[in-house]
């Protein structure tokens, strides 16, 4: 089914029924007497789904939420997977990436996007399994994956070849910020803070692109990928209270570089802000679709007028803390596990 127009409380029809069935299949049940009508139970189920997927929790099924619902409905073996443009996305892709990584075939970031790294890992698995090497996940390859189980248990860093590779890259990579390409995206209301962060990074020798356009997260991720950035840092006002620094994590996978930078930025901000920052794994679109290490920093909630005022008045200190965290995350990764 094609992507419907935005669905919200009061909407009705087959598109709402489709939404309710998809939510039900994912464990967010809606009573049958509400089928076809977007009522309170549908809104509650949708909000629960949005929260679980780290989407904007507004109870409205717009394009981003609809795409996430569609992707969430795929299980490994439901369809053929292969490298194409636009790239295939879905939870089945993330499951494939996770299995390949556990088996020692580096599929890279378990982001649910079938890109070149996933295609190479799939072909290497096929080659090692005596299958036809076509880079297509069909029934024979699904069956082979089911027969060859990877290790169970253990932390993500211990069990995934992608984590081992990321950790080694961190250790081998150049120290310091000099020459590193950093893409900074800030919400328009934080543009002054973004300017200060950019100046601090440039003074440290980094090559910086600053985007304060407020464009959608997929467009920001695409711009950072085109820039071939080493690090993506986004700052915006949060939907919930307190300060939160997020990195990409999905199931057993976490971005090691993203985790370390988010942890370091959080520690530095703790000395500046009036609240203790939280470090969180997230499926946020900007973190998922960037090809480099990525961090999303939400220093204060959107509805916290007092906290937002403090961030503005202490903008210089906040900017220096963010850059100090970035520097520490890059230079001292082994101290941030």
Secondary structure, DSSP 8 states (H G I E B T S, - for coil): ----S-B-TT-BSHHHHHHHHHHHHTT----GGGTTB--HHHHHHHHHHHHHTT---SS-B-HHHHHHHHHHT--TTSS-B---SS--BSHHHHHHHHHHHHTT----S-SSB--HHHHHHHHHHHHHTT---SS-B-HHHHHHHHHS----SS-HHHH-HHHHHHHHHHHHS-SSSTT-EEEEEE-GGGHHHHHHHHHHHHHTT-EEEEE-S---HHHHHHHHHHHT-SEEEEE--BSSSS-EEEEEEETTEE-HHHHHHHHHHHHHHHTTSSS--EEEEE--HHHHH-SSEEEEEE-SBTT-HHHHHHHHHTHHHHHHHHHHHHHHHHH-GGG--
